[in-house]
């Protein structure tokens, strides 16, 4: 006998979130970060550099090089997507925006796949709320729609999603493909073609994006869940899907083998304790506020988890979340690995919503209201200080942290930020004006606050963020030191990001030191100088300038000119 569901939900509690409001919220989250900004240091500009090299035909598609260096990540699919977009883009579209268009689509795929995946999980018999003796319980389709709305809001509210989901790196591709796999396994009992396409695209995409081991582990758990946690339907149907998952996983593994994508990247945190403290902080803020609700789900639905058959709505997101947590602990970079678990974490959080008491919901609302209102107020105050010099202390702090920064005023950015702030005030008034019945109500303020903060940062603070996080100020100073028409420039010890920035922002023809000896100029990273005599004869070069990144005391480029005539 299955234990009773902890969800007690009436039909009035599953009224749908207005589609226009949900779409507007997603649009406000999607556009900032993809439109109008410079490539940021360092994964963002590095990936963009490889895309430019591929699109221009200066390197091989199966073994791309940037400044003579191969990518740090093995997955080539992200570079291909950006390069194809660059080649297909019209001339009036700036390269940065052209390369971002496929990744904008991938973030849309992530949001849509998460919504539909949770929707089909909530249609499972084990996920349904308690049936009332005299009727009035929530209808299955309406209940599933409300839970899916709550999951999408929880995903948007996760603090760790914002920056990483707007960078054109392999990790966004992996996130979208993980969400596709999640949707495929969730929808298998109800649909055929859409889950099949998502299964193939997700498995192959995750493999080609550099995560074949994650794809294999997710496939193993998905096969087990398809067998031991079925929904109503013939056994042959469940076995057919299990065999399909195995077949696709084997094909993906074969492709990974053929492209030499299998790597052993285990990097356990050291015994000193600092790495574990850093991991603890990462877990604390990255998935906030979804992870506390996910833990609450595991507690309230614990009997259903123990009674495995019929409760795939818990086992599937739990497996995907567990794989993400394990890879976060065992691999680097940790935050990129944890990113892949956010859709599943949001799904678990959504199933906590029908079990929350009124007092817990009120606590979430008040904490969220205070946190995001204070954060938005701080963003506005600092922006006003940058524009006017008043208050003096925030203006002085900005001048200290970003020396040389000249504030800019944009009417479009100001109007957008003002409209977003007015929308936040209206949302707070709506939430506080009366007792709202829908079960997704507790996620409205967290999602709205996260979107507000992200939008304000990428409108009011965009010039400051570009100044602090991009290479543009430093490269402009390098260009000034080189003068007009410098010709070829030798490089020593530059990172991939620095090479990409010099080639894109500076439009410089770079040559690695030792490959030829005809350049009049040399640029070196300060950490790599004095260079080895085998790379370059230091006596032939006279220093011209030392150029720092304004916001990083440890990032300096040295500019040298040949002491004698070029050979």
Secondary structure as GFF3:
##gff-version 3
##sequence-region A 1 567
A	DSSP	three_ten_helix	11	14	.	.	.	ID=ss1
A	DSSP	alpha_helix	19	30	.	.	.	ID=ss2
A	DSSP	alpha_helix	43	55	.	.	.	ID=ss3
A	DSSP	beta_strand	65	66	.	.	.	ID=ss4
A	DSSP	beta_strand	69	70	.	.	.	ID=ss5
A	DSSP	alpha_helix	77	88	.	.	.	ID=ss6
A	DSSP	alpha_helix	95	122	.	.	.	ID=ss7
A	DSSP	three_ten_helix	125	127	.	.	.	ID=ss8
A	DSSP	alpha_helix	140	157	.	.	.	ID=ss9
A	DSSP	alpha_helix	161	164	.	.	.	ID=ss10
A	DSSP	alpha_helix	170	187	.	.	.	ID=ss11
A	DSSP	alpha_helix	193	208	.	.	.	ID=ss12
A	DSSP	alpha_helix	212	228	.	.	.	ID=ss13
A	DSSP	alpha_helix	235	258	.	.	.	ID=ss14
A	DSSP	alpha_helix	274	286	.	.	.	ID=ss15
A	DSSP	alpha_helix	290	300	.	.	.	ID=ss16
A	DSSP	alpha_helix	302	306	.	.	.	ID=ss17
A	DSSP	alpha_helix	312	330	.	.	.	ID=ss18
A	DSSP	alpha_helix	334	339	.	.	.	ID=ss19
A	DSSP	alpha_helix	342	350	.	.	.	ID=ss20
A	DSSP	three_ten_helix	353	355	.	.	.	ID=ss21
A	DSSP	alpha_helix	358	388	.	.	.	ID=ss22
A	DSSP	alpha_helix	392	401	.	.	.	ID=ss23
A	DSSP	alpha_helix	411	433	.	.	.	ID=ss24
A	DSSP	three_ten_helix	439	443	.	.	.	ID=ss25
A	DSSP	alpha_helix	444	457	.	.	.	ID=ss26
A	DSSP	alpha_helix	462	469	.	.	.	ID=ss27
A	DSSP	alpha_helix	472	482	.	.	.	ID=ss28
A	DSSP	beta_strand	488	492	.	.	.	ID=ss29
A	DSSP	alpha_helix	496	504	.	.	.	ID=ss30
A	DSSP	beta_strand	509	512	.	.	.	ID=ss31
A	DSSP	beta_strand	521	525	.	.	.	ID=ss32
A	DSSP	three_ten_helix	526	528	.	.	.	ID=ss33
A	DSSP	three_ten_helix	538	540	.	.	.	ID=ss34
A	DSSP	beta_strand	541	549	.	.	.	ID=ss35
A	DSSP	beta_strand	552	562	.	.	.	ID=ss36
###
